[in-house]
Amino acid sequence: MNGFWGSDWVARFADEVIATADRRKPGATIVCASGLSPSGPIHLGNLREVMTPHLVADEIKRRGRECRHLLSWDDYDRFRRVPAAIDPSYAEHIGKPLTSVPAPPGSRHTNWAEHFKASMIGSLAALGIEVDPISQTAMYTSGAYTAPVLLAMRERKRIDEILGRYRTKESAPDGPSDGAGTAPAPSEYFPFKPYCLQCGKDLTTVVRYDDDTTEMTYACGCGHTETVLLREFTSGKLVWKVDWPMRWVYEGVDFEPSGVDHTSPGSSFQVGGLIVDGVFGGKPPIGPMYAFVGISGMAKMSSSRGAVPTPADALAIMEPAVLRWLYARRRPNQSFKIAFDQEIYRLYDEWDGLERRVAEDEASAEEQVAHARSTQTALGEMPLTPRPFPYRTLASIVDITTGAEEQTLRIVQGLDTENRVTDLHELRPRLDCAERWSVTYLPADQHTTVRAEPDRHLLASLDEGARESLWLLSERLTDDWCLGGLTSLVYGVPKLSAGLPPDAGPTQELKAAQREFFALLYRLLVGRDTGPRLPTLLLAVGPERVRALIDPAGIA
């Protein structure tokens, strides 16, 4: 596969990053970066913030270059709002750093930030994403950023002038999003926001600052006023539009993508590019915009509001390689949706088709490289299901069997009689994914419940033609008891009933007769007009029970 690695968007970004890094800092380790705020559930849109630089960093590593992928946890950000599912009393913590807010009730983690980090850390490991994590709480409170903070305060007028180019009359300098309880507005702009040593919140205003001594006086909305030496003070942080470019220089970042909201005119990335050059003496990283990731049937995701699907939710219903593929096959500026509804059937059909084309060397170069980036990393291979039966088939089976393993094994053994499954482990993890999807996301009215007794009223109402079709099906049911044999049978019975040979070509009349026959079988077996694919349903129900439910002689 080595011959096609240079044919996709990942390789093109890697080319650009390597060339730029070699020009700016010859011989230094290349740095790709991501940033996540654990303010709430870290959703599948946030995953693009990590997956995009991961793929580029992974490609750089493949080429034998030293590359770090930094994941900056913005856990020193302020707690802005209480998600809908959390006790409203948590409003008392608004304005505190996320690491100073108690974890949600029942959590085993030490604070709010650690609680929401945990799920994402596990998901990144499952997806084969290797990162170097950095806690912004640790960086600020340890004094690591003291020098750039002092520099930003000395250059506050220049920063204010840059920010002022993009401010409107309605907008205000960076600060808390809720003005209630904040101290009065300062007479001049300061890019540093203290966390009050009395109440722990950032409802503060810097009142005065002396560049020579670094003496800073701040006032808080809680009533506390204090004078400190900023060169020793570690309770606070730079405002976001200054903090971000400061980190680019501090960490030597070469590549960091950002969302649409950070790349519009006057946004954080554009302003940061001016500040990093004019204040911190550096250059902005290569920073492509990435588009939103949606969910089938859901609006745009917002982690601060809660109730959004996370990578862990997606990994519960799809294999890691498939989830990687969704991000790898699309350029960052292309939006896409992740299926939690029955579109997941189509997704898996596409994936299985790709797997076949790759195995048979019929995939395009673009398809091959997207598949390779989904199934391999510089560290090794991603786990795949040994016997990848169709997802929709497995979902139907576990729905009908309610996960009973012995019955499930019996049914899947009929899917391939020439190479029978001997252990359900051959179907995992896909089988487990399909089962969790069926239990969690299949609409209640679409779950399959096989009738316990024949529908005698329906059987008694059938005309001679319908009865003849059911007799034909019953007589030939076990002639070829496997998925292929049953598929041929259910499509073939309407042909035989019409006096046509089994290999008769499709006509409008024949298609109508087949649809009518299928609907009758569904009503007799599950009490509605539709259901799982009939061959799979027949396999699941078993020949004896099928005959008992469709036998017109059973109406007595």
C-alpha positions in Angstrom: 0.0 0.0 0.0 2.9 2.4 0.3 2.6 3.6 -3.2 -0.6 5.6 -2.7 0.0 7.4 0.7 0.6 10.7 -1.1 -2.8 10.9 -2.7 -5.1 12.5 -0.2 -5.8 15.7 1.8 -3.8 14.3 4.8 -0.6 13.9 2.8 -1.0 17.3 1.2 -1.2 18.9 4.7 1.7 16.9 5.9 3.8 18.1 2.9 2.9 21.7 3.8 3.6 21.3 7.5 6.9 19.7 7.0 8.0 22.3 4.5 6.9 25.2 6.8 8.4 23.7 9.9 11.8 23.1 8.2 11.8 26.7 7.0 10.9 28.2 10.4 12.8 25.8 12.8 15.1 23.5 11.0 15.7 20.2 12.8 13.1 20.8 15.5 10.3 18.4 16.4 7.2 19.1 14.4 4.2 20.0 16.6 0.5 19.4 15.7 -2.0 20.6 18.3 -5.6 20.3 19.4 -7.5 22.0 22.2 -10.6 20.8 24.0 -12.6 22.4 26.8 -14.0 19.8 29.2 -17.0 22.1 30.0 -19.4 19.3 29.3 -19.7 16.2 27.2 -17.0 16.2 24.5 -19.0 15.5 21.4 -18.4 14.1 18.0 -17.9 17.6 16.6 -15.1 18.1 19.0 -13.5 14.9 17.9 -12.7 16.5 14.5 -10.5 19.0 16.5 -8.4 16.0 17.5 -8.8 13.6 14.5 -7.6 16.1 11.9 -4.2 16.8 13.5 -3.9 13.2 14.5 -4.2 12.0 10.9 -1.6 14.7 9.8 0.8 13.9 12.7 0.4 10.1 12.0 1.4 10.7 8.3 4.4 12.8 9.4 5.5 10.0 11.7 5.1 7.4 8.9 7.7 9.4 7.0 10.2 9.0 9.8 9.9 12.5 11.2 9.7 13.4 14.9 6.3 14.7 15.6 4.2 15.5 18.7 0.5 15.8 18.8 -0.3 18.0 21.8 -3.8 17.9 23.3 -4.3 21.0 25.3 -7.0 20.6 27.9 -8.6 24.0 28.5 -9.5 23.0 32.0 -8.6 26.4 33.4 -11.5 28.0 31.4 -14.4 29.4 33.5 -17.5 27.4 34.2 -20.0 29.4 32.1 -23.4 27.7 32.5 -25.1 24.8 34.2 -26.1 22.1 31.6 -29.8 21.2 31.6 -29.4 17.8 33.2 -27.4 19.2 36.2 -28.8 20.4 39.5 -29.4 24.2 39.1 -27.6 24.8 42.4 -24.4 24.4 40.4 -24.9 28.0 39.3 -23.0 29.0 42.5 -19.8 27.8 40.7 -20.2 29.9 37.6 -17.0 31.9 37.1 -14.7 29.3 38.7 -12.1 27.3 36.7 -13.5 24.0 35.5 -11.0 22.2 37.7 -12.4 24.0 40.8 -16.0 22.9 40.1 -17.2 19.7 41.8 -17.8 16.8 39.5 -21.4 16.0 38.6 -23.3 14.1 41.4 -22.3 10.4 41.4 -19.0 10.9 39.5 -15.9 9.1 40.8 -13.7 12.0 39.5 -12.2 14.8 41.5 -13.7 17.7 39.6 -15.9 18.8 36.7 -13.1 18.9 34.2 -11.7 15.4 35.1 -15.2 13.9 34.8 -15.6 15.1 31.2 -12.1 14.3 30.2 -12.3 10.7 31.2 -14.7 9.5 28.5 -12.7 11.3 25.8 -9.4 9.9 27.0 -10.8 6.3 26.7 -12.2 7.0 23.3 -8.9 8.4 22.0 -7.2 5.2 23.1 -9.8 3.1 21.4 -9.4 5.1 18.2 -5.6 4.7 18.1 -5.0 8.4 18.7 -1.8 9.1 20.5 -1.5 12.6 22.2 0.7 14.4 24.6 -1.9 15.9 27.1 -1.3 19.4 28.6 -3.5 20.7 31.5 -3.9 24.5 31.2 -4.7 24.6 35.0 -1.3 23.0 35.6 0.5 25.3 33.2 -1.0 28.5 34.6 -0.9 27.6 38.3 2.7 26.3 38.1 3.9 29.7 36.7 5.0 28.1 33.4 3.3 31.0 31.5 4.5 33.8 33.8 7.0 35.3 31.3 4.5 35.5 28.3 1.8 36.8 30.7 4.1 39.6 31.8 4.9 40.3 28.1 1.3 40.5 27.2 0.6 42.9 30.0 3.5 45.1 28.9 2.1 45.0 25.3 -1.5 45.6 26.4 -1.9 48.7 24.3 -0.8 47.0 21.1 -3.1 44.1 21.9 -6.0 46.4 22.5 -5.3 48.2 19.2 -5.4 44.9 17.3 -8.5 43.7 19.1 -10.1 47.2 18.5 -9.9 46.7 14.8 -12.6 44.1 15.0 -14.7 45.3 17.9 -18.2 46.5 17.2 -20.0 49.1 19.3 -22.0 46.2 20.9 -19.0 44.0 21.7 -16.8 44.3 24.7 -13.3 43.2 25.5 -12.8 39.6 26.4 -14.2 38.8 29.8 -17.0 36.8 31.6 -20.0 36.1 29.4 -22.3 37.0 32.3 -21.9 40.5 33.6 -23.9 40.0 36.9 -21.7 40.4 39.9 -18.6 41.6 38.0 -16.5 44.6 39.1 -16.8 47.9 37.3 -15.2 48.2 33.9 -11.5 49.2 34.0 -10.3 52.5 32.6 -7.8 50.7 30.3 -7.6 47.3 28.6 -5.8 44.4 30.4 -5.4 41.0 28.7 -5.1 39.1 32.0 -8.2 37.9 34.0 -7.5 37.1 37.6 -9.4 34.4 39.5 -10.3 36.0 42.8 -8.4 34.5 45.8 -11.4 35.2 48.0 -14.3 33.6 46.0 -12.4 31.7 43.4 -14.3 33.3 40.5 -13.3 35.5 37.6 -15.9 38.2 38.2 -12.9 40.5 38.5 -11.4 43.6 36.9 -7.8 44.7 36.9 -7.8 48.2 38.4 -4.2 49.1 37.9 -0.9 47.6 36.9 2.7 48.7 37.1 5.0 47.3 34.4 8.2 47.9 36.4 7.2 46.2 39.6 4.4 43.9 38.1 2.2 45.1 41.0 -1.4 44.5 40.0 -4.6 45.5 41.9 -7.8 43.8 41.0 -11.4 44.1 42.3 -14.0 41.3 42.3 -17.7 41.4 42.1 -17.8 39.6 45.5 -16.4 42.8 47.1 -12.8 41.6 47.5 -10.0 43.9 46.4 -6.3 42.9 46.5 -2.9 44.0 45.3 -0.5 41.3 44.2 2.8 40.9 42.3 1.9 39.4 38.9 5.3 37.9 38.6 4.4 35.7 41.6 0.6 35.5 41.1 -0.7 32.3 39.4 -4.5 32.6 39.9 -5.7 33.7 36.5 -5.2 33.5 32.8 -4.8 35.5 29.6 -8.1 36.1 27.8 -8.7 33.6 25.0 -7.7 35.7 22.0 -4.3 36.4 23.6 -4.0 33.0 25.3 -4.2 31.0 22.1 -1.4 32.8 20.2 0.7 32.8 23.3 0.6 29.0 23.3 1.5 28.8 19.6 4.8 30.3 20.5 5.3 28.6 23.8 4.7 25.1 22.3 6.1 25.8 18.9 2.9 24.7 17.2 3.1 24.1 13.4 -0.4 22.8 12.7 -3.6 23.4 14.5 -7.1 23.3 12.8 -10.1 25.1 14.2 -13.8 25.2 13.7 -15.8 27.6 11.5 -16.6 29.9 14.5 -12.8 30.4 15.1 -11.9 31.2 11.5 -14.4 33.9 10.4 -13.3 37.5 9.9 -12.3 39.0 13.2 -12.4 35.6 14.9 -9.8 34.1 17.3 -7.6 32.6 14.6 -7.4 35.8 12.5 -6.8 38.0 15.5 -4.4 35.5 17.0 -2.3 35.6 13.8 -1.8 39.4 14.3 -1.1 39.1 18.0 1.4 36.2 17.7 3.4 38.2 15.1 3.1 41.7 16.7 3.4 40.7 20.4 4.9 37.3 20.9 7.3 37.4 17.9 6.1 34.2 16.3 4.1 33.0 13.4 0.6 31.4 13.3 0.5 27.6 12.6 -1.1 26.2 9.5 -4.7 26.3 10.6 -7.3 24.8 8.2 -11.0 25.3 9.0 -13.0 22.2 9.8 -16.7 22.0 9.2 -19.4 20.9 11.6 -20.2 17.2 12.2 -23.9 16.5 12.5 -25.9 13.5 13.7 -28.7 12.0 11.7 -32.0 13.6 12.9 -30.3 16.1 15.3 -29.3 19.7 15.1 -25.9 21.2 15.6 -24.2 19.9 18.7 -23.4 22.0 21.8 -21.4 20.4 24.6 -22.2 23.1 27.2 -25.9 22.2 26.8 -25.4 18.5 27.4 -27.3 15.6 25.8 -25.0 15.3 22.8 -23.6 12.1 21.4 -19.9 11.6 22.3 -17.2 9.5 20.7 -17.9 6.9 23.4 -21.5 6.8 22.3 -20.4 6.3 18.7 -17.9 3.6 19.6 -20.6 1.7 21.4 -22.4 1.1 18.1 -19.6 1.1 15.5 -16.1 -0.2 15.2 -13.2 2.2 15.7 -12.0 1.8 12.1 -15.4 2.7 10.8 -15.6 5.9 13.0 -12.0 6.8 11.9 -13.1 6.4 8.3 -15.9 8.9 8.6 -13.3 11.6 9.5 -10.5 10.4 7.2 -12.5 10.2 4.0 -13.7 13.8 4.1 -11.6 16.9 3.8 -11.8 19.0 7.0 -13.9 21.7 5.3 -16.5 19.2 4.3 -19.4 18.6 6.7 -20.8 15.2 7.3 -23.3 13.4 9.5 -22.8 10.4 11.8 -25.7 7.9 11.8 -27.3 6.9 15.1 -30.6 6.1 13.3 -31.1 3.4 10.7 -28.8 5.2 8.3 -26.1 3.2 10.1 -27.2 0.2 7.9 -26.2 2.2 4.8 -23.0 3.4 6.4 -21.9 -0.2 7.1 -23.0 -1.3 3.6 -20.6 1.3 2.2 -17.8 0.2 4.6 -18.2 -3.5 3.7 -18.3 -2.6 0.0 -15.0 -0.6 0.5 -13.5 -3.6 2.3 -14.3 -5.9 -0.6 -12.9 -3.5 -3.2 -9.7 -3.1 -1.2 -9.3 -6.9 -0.8 -9.9 -7.5 -4.5 -7.7 -4.6 -5.5 -10.5 -2.8 -7.2 -10.6 0.3 -5.0 -9.5 3.7 -6.3 -6.3 5.2 -4.9 -8.4 7.7 -2.8 -10.5 4.9 -1.4 -7.4 2.8 -0.6 -5.7 5.5 1.3 -8.9 6.5 3.3 -9.3 2.8 4.2 -5.6 2.5 5.2 -5.8 5.6 7.4 -8.9 4.1 9.1 -7.4 0.6 9.7 -3.8 1.5 10.5 -1.8 4.0 12.4 1.9 4.5 12.8 1.6 2.5 16.0 -0.1 -0.5 14.4 -3.3 -2.1 13.1 -6.8 -1.2 14.3 -9.0 -4.2 15.5 -11.5 -5.5 12.9 -14.3 -8.0 13.1 -13.0 -11.4 11.7 -16.3 -12.4 10.2 -18.0 -9.1 9.2 -21.6 -10.1 8.4 -23.9 -7.2 7.4 -24.7 -4.9 10.2 -28.4 -4.8 9.4 -28.5 -8.6 9.5 -26.8 -8.8 12.9 -29.1 -6.0 14.2 -32.1 -7.9 13.1 -30.9 -11.2 14.7 -30.1 -9.7 18.1 -33.4 -7.8 18.0 -35.3 -11.0 17.4 -33.3 -13.1 19.9 -33.0 -10.2 22.4 -29.3 -11.1 22.6 -29.7 -14.8 23.5 -26.3 -16.1 22.5 -27.2 -19.8 21.8 -30.1 -18.8 19.6 -28.0 -16.1 17.9 -25.3 -18.6 17.1 -27.8 -21.0 15.7 -29.1 -18.3 13.4 -25.8 -17.0 12.2 -24.7 -20.5 11.3 -27.3 -20.4 8.6 -25.8 -17.3 7.1 -22.9 -19.1 5.6 -23.3 -22.9 5.6 -20.1 -23.5 3.7 -18.0 -21.8 6.3 -20.0 -21.9 9.5 -19.4 -19.6 12.4 -18.3 -21.8 15.4 -18.1 -19.0 18.0 -19.7 -15.6 18.4 -16.3 -14.1 19.0 -15.8 -14.3 15.3 -18.5 -11.7 14.9 -17.2 -9.3 17.5 -17.0 -6.4 18.0 -19.5 -5.8 15.3 -22.1 -8.1 16.9 -21.9 -6.2 20.2 -22.2 -2.9 18.3 -25.3 -4.0 16.5 -26.9 -5.3 19.7 -26.2 -2.0 21.5 -27.6 -0.1 18.6 -30.7 -2.2 18.5 -31.4 -1.9 22.2 -30.6 1.9 22.4 -31.6 3.5 19.1 -34.0 1.2 17.2 -37.4 2.9 17.5 -39.7 1.1 19.8 -42.3 0.6 17.1 -39.7 -1.1 14.9 -38.6 -3.8 17.3 -39.5 -7.3 16.1 -41.7 -9.5 18.2 -42.6 -12.8 16.6 -46.2 -13.8 17.1 -46.8 -16.4 19.8 -49.9 -17.8 18.0 -51.1 -18.0 14.4 -53.3 -15.1 13.2 -56.3 -17.4 12.6 -58.5 -14.6 11.4 -56.1 -13.6 8.7 -55.4 -17.1 7.7 -59.1 -17.8 7.3 -59.6 -14.8 5.1 -57.0 -15.8 2.5 -58.0 -16.6 -1.0 -56.9 -19.8 -2.8 -53.9 -18.1 -4.4 -52.4 -16.8 -1.1 -53.0 -20.2 0.5 -51.2 -21.9 -2.4 -48.2 -19.5 -1.9 -48.0 -20.3 1.8 -48.1 -24.1 1.1 -45.3 -23.8 -1.5 -43.2 -21.9 1.0 -43.9 -24.4 3.8 -43.1 -27.4 1.6 -39.8 -26.0 0.4 -38.7 -24.2 3.5 -35.9 -26.6 4.5 -34.7 -27.5 1.0 -31.8 -25.0 1.4 -31.9 -23.7 4.9 -29.4 -20.9 4.7 -29.6 -17.2 3.9 -29.0 -17.6 0.2 -31.5 -20.5 -0.1 -34.2 -18.7 1.8 -33.6 -15.5 -0.3 -34.2 -17.5 -3.5 -37.2 -19.2 -2.0 -39.1 -16.1 -0.9 -38.5 -14.3 -4.2 -39.3 -17.5 -6.1 -42.6 -18.5 -4.6 -44.6 -15.7 -6.3 -43.0 -16.8 -9.6 -44.1 -20.4 -9.1 -47.5 -19.3 -8.0 -47.8 -17.4 -11.3 -46.7 -20.4 -13.3 -43.3 -18.8 -14.1 -39.9 -20.5 -14.0 -37.6 -19.8 -11.0 -35.3 -17.8 -13.3 -38.0 -15.6 -14.7 -37.0 -11.9 -15.1 -38.6 -9.1 -13.2 -41.8 -7.5 -14.4 -44.0 -4.9 -12.8 -46.7 -7.5 -12.2 -44.2 -9.9 -10.6 -42.7 -7.2 -8.4 -46.2 -6.3 -7.2 -47.0 -10.0 -6.4 -43.7 -10.3 -4.5 -44.5 -7.2 -2.4 -47.9 -8.6 -1.6 -46.5 -11.9 -0.6 -43.8 -10.3 1.6 -46.4 -8.2 3.4 -48.5 -11.3 4.0 -45.6 -13.1 5.6 -44.7 -10.2 7.8 -48.3 -9.9 9.1 -48.4 -13.6 9.8 -45.0 -13.7 11.5 -44.7 -10.4 13.3 -48.1 -8.7 13.0 -47.2 -5.8 10.8 -46.5 -5.1 7.1 -42.8 -4.7 7.3 -39.9 -6.0 9.4 -36.3 -7.3 9.1 -35.3 -8.8 5.8 -37.5 -11.9 5.3 -34.6 -14.5 4.8 -33.0 -13.3 8.1 -36.4 -13.3 9.8 -37.1 -16.9 8.7 -33.7 -18.0 9.8 -34.3 -16.4 13.2 -37.8 -17.9 13.7 -36.8 -21.4 12.6 -38.7 -23.8 10.3 -41.0 -25.4 12.8 -42.3 -22.1 14.1 -42.6 -20.6 10.7 -44.7 -23.5 9.5 -46.9 -23.2 12.6 -47.6 -19.5 12.0 -48.2 -19.6 8.2 -50.1 -23.0 7.9 -53.6 -22.3 6.7 -54.6 -25.7 8.1 -53.9 -24.3 11.6 -57.1 -22.2 11.6 -59.3 -24.8 13.1 
